[in-house]
Amino acid sequence: MISFTAEALMSPLHPVLAHFPIALFTVSLAADVIGRLRSSVTANTLGFWCLVLAALGAVGTVAAGFSDMVRADLAEATHRFVHLHRDIGLVLLAGLLLLAGWRGWVWRRRPPADRVGWTYLLSASAVFAVLVFQGWFGGSWFTAWVPGFLPPARAS
């Protein structure tokens, strides 16, 4: 029989949800590059919908991050890192939403077979660079400073 405790149900959700927008945006950017280079309708369609899902997932991930931050019992020094992660996340969310709006505008103006422009791809690459840093920063912070996340070291 499986039993759930209130503590288990209130585990941080943000670290779990964060992987979805990261993966979806990665696929979106790769598909957009392929769509640009090969004039692929399939790649353009994939890029568009993965970006839409990444932006929606990012909204949920940021909301979960705020919820986790409010519930966390962290030292003041650790909260400074959390606030930096939060601020970068809000910038990243704005970037994803702007890209989704831009991509939607391109989608409506042109037939799906048309490619996104190099300016869009350069902008999306800049957002991707922030995403990679944010994922690394959040992941390394979480595994290093959240008590109980890593198993205790074994005595040698």
URPE-V359218 format. One line per field, one symbol per residue. ss: DSSP state (H for helix, E for strand, L for the rest). phi: phi as a letter, one per 30 degrees, with the letter a starting at -180 (. if undefined). A space follows every 50 residues. Layout:
# URPE-V359218
ss: ???
phi: ???
This chain:
# URPE-V359218
ss: LLLLLHHHHLLLLHHHHHHHHHHHHHHHHHHHHHHHHHLLHHHHHHHHHH HHHHHHHHHHHHHHHHHHHHHLLLLHHHHHHHHHHHHHHHHHHHHHHHHH HHHHHHHHHLLLLLLLLHHHHHHHHHHHHHHHHHHHHHHHHHHHHLLLLL LLLLLL
phi: .cbccddddcdecedddedddddddddedddddddddchcddddddeddd deddddddddddddddddddddccdedddddddddddddddddddddddd dddddddddbdeddcdddddddddddddddddddddddddddddccdidc dddddc
